[in-house]
Amino acid sequence: MGIPWWLFPLAGSLVILVFLGTIVGVIRQRRGRRPTTISEESSDQFNSFARELVHEIRNPLNSVNLNLQLIEEDLAAIETEEANGVLTRTRRIRSEIERLNQILTDFRRFTGLPPLSLRESDIGALIEEVLEFTEPEAQIRNIKVVRELENLPSIKLDPDQFKQALWNLIINATQAMETGGTLTLRASALDGNIQIDVQDTGEGVSPDIADRMFDLFFHTKENGTGVGLAIVKRVIEGHGGRVDVDSAPSQGATFSILLPVNSR
């Protein structure tokens, strides 16, 4: 018996998935070996390369996804056990393609961050803006939001990118509390710096995982892409600050941002 026609594009899609997985792995390794501080020229070159790579991958990936969708429709009309088995595998491959598409979208967002546009800002007001935006989602998740905000000095920063970084931390914290809990946000001035703590009462993580949480593509969530916290690290370090995490299993996690009041 000849090989069914639909196995050829299916095999082709599997090859592309393996190829894409290899590329993601290489990028993860390359980013993991990059030094903490790199020249702006090197960073721009890498970002430009990454954006081109995303574009070149996404076009054939979308074509494969479309063809698989057509194969699904054909297989659905063939009521045999063999066709049903292939249909299940085809849908599984499409699910993986959609996941890779999300990784590409988030990665492009990471590499597409514009240069910082610093201006004197009321950081307390920016924190409140982010909290007001995220509180409805927290309430739906049965999460109590606690504010412990001191009067803070104004600071030079990029308001939009700072809010994005803080929003990523808060979303990460709320997602860690699947059955509800308490989200505490603290902010205070300390020794010429502003410290912002985002604390959750989730399950927490072991120290070896905590050390890797800001690595690009590293994640512990089933549907995570490992880009959100990498963006936080990039934005905060771009402001001359740092971000750390203190966590232990069953003890929640605290993400701490430290920003110099007199940033560059």
PyMOL commands that set and color helices and strands:
alter all, ss='L'
color gray80, all
select helices_A, chain A and resi 7-33+40-76+81-111+123-140+159-175+207-210+228-238
alter helices_A, ss='H'
color red, helices_A
select strands_A, chain A and resi 119-121+143-149+155-157+181-190+193-200+242-247+253-260
alter strands_A, ss='S'
color yellow, strands_A
deselect
rebuild
show_as cartoon
